[in-house]
């Protein structure tokens, strides 16, 4: 199917979903969008997206449905709502089975269960394709995609995903993409906590802490999160929320569950999970993780 003939339905217009949707519009795709808070779709509507009034309308008029939602429960409530399932079934006789591409970061085991349930109910195939790269990556189209599902299904959307990402890696069967994202988030979350305590310690030690990201650039301690979030930490650049601390806490919960189910030993990630949950309870849940440096500057860690 040619790009110009392919209609995409995108559910979940949040920090990541909005810039990804903008890129699909810029690439020439016909785009239907739906979000619980419809006002978040205004900028997409201005650029040519059709804001559907219901999930059923979106599913009925889209060839591929993409979801980018907050967590496992949100994905389940949307995909297995009566309007989604009944619409997918009613259109199946007239059109090829649709494909669902889940860009959310959710429980790997649940992803497997969801895929089977959806296929049994509607014939739709499921690709779990969580992304990494944050809002900056979504805006620039430089995300990385970790995909799980049938190889043919994944190959069929590589052109679509190329407008959102620099690389798509097929990690195995459904659920494999989510398991890979959990591994990714273990590294990212632990990194964020170490960055906060390191940069606070540097400032307390009297050195030019604002130069730490520059000083360490290109060395073994460097990373993309360090250059982006670390620089915001030392600059006190907290006004624009790029992501949420509660998201990292949720991902570390998934890591702990995956470790327990596979008898894996992950003491560092479990310590990070405990700390991240503590900081969420202390008021950082809806704040950007860059603000976690305040915990260590104030000496309350």
Secondary structure, 3 states (H helix, E strand, C coil): CCHHHCEEEEECCCCCHHHHHHHHHHCCCEEEEECCCHHHHHHHHHCCCEECCCHHHHHHCCCEEEECCCCHHHHHHHHCCHHHHHHHHHHHCCCCCCEEEECCCCCHHHHHHHHHHHHHHHCCEEEEEEEECHHHHHHHCCEEEEEECCHHHHHHCHHHHHCCEEEEEEEECCCHHHHHHHHHHHHHHHHHHHHHHHHHHHHHCCCCHHHHHHHHCCCCCCCHHHHHHHHHHHHCCCCCCCCCHHHHHHHHHHHHHHHHHCCCCCHHHHHHHHHHHHHHHHHHCCCCHHHHHHHHHCCCC
